[in-house]
Every structure is written in structure tokens, then in C-alpha cells.
Amino acid sequence: MEKSEKLILARVLVGMISIAIVTLALLLYNEYSDLFYEQVEHLLVQSMIGSESPLVSQ
């Protein structure tokens, strides 16, 4: 193999791995985003318990 052929192969492999990682990240986000937001909301509510802010008391 020539050096240029190895570089093309490396670029193709890096591109395919990058596409796979982005696809996996999008699938995981779509699957677990609601759960993540519920946990964040729960943590925010728990951190504000006992606060005397009018917004929290409503």
C-alpha cells in the first residue's frame, strides 16, 4: 500500500467512526432526554425546599 492509500483508508475509518458516534449520541438523547429532564427537575425542586422565595412556594 502506498502512503496516500493508507491516509485515505484512515480518513474513511475516522469518518465512519465519527458518524457512528454522532448517531449513537442522537439515539441515546432521544431515548433518555425525558428521564434526564425529570431528574434535573426533581433535583432542582429538592434543592429549593425550605427556600422562602415566592416562586418556590407557589
N, C-alpha and C positions, 0 to 999 in steps of 0.2 A: 504494500500500500504506500502510496505517496503521502507526503506530509499534508497536501491540500485535501486529499480524500479523508484523512483522519480528522482534519479540522471540520469538514462538512459533517461527518458522522457525529462528532462531538456536539456540534451546533444542533443537529436534528435531535439527538438524545436529550440535550438540555431543554430544547423547546417542548418536546413531548412530556418530560417530567414537569416542566412549569405548567403546561396545560392541565396535566393530571392533578397537580396540587391546587390550582385555582378551582377546578371543577369540584374536587373534594371539599374545599372550603365553602363553596357556594351550597353544596348539598347539605353539609353539616349546619350551616347558618339557617337554611330554610327549615331544617328538621327541628333544631333546638332553639331558635330565636325566641319563641313564645315562652318556653321554660326559663330561658335566661332573663327575659324581662320580668317575669313573675318573681324570680328570686331577687332581682335587683329591687323591685318594688317592695317586697317583703323586708329586705334589709333596710331600706330607707324608712319604712314605717317603724320598724323596731328601733332604729336609731333616734327617731323623733318622739318616741313615747316619753312622756314626762315633760316635754317642752311646753312652754307657755305661749307659744306662737298661736295667734288666732287661726291661721291657716291649718295648722295641725289639729286643732281642737274641733274643727268642723268635720 
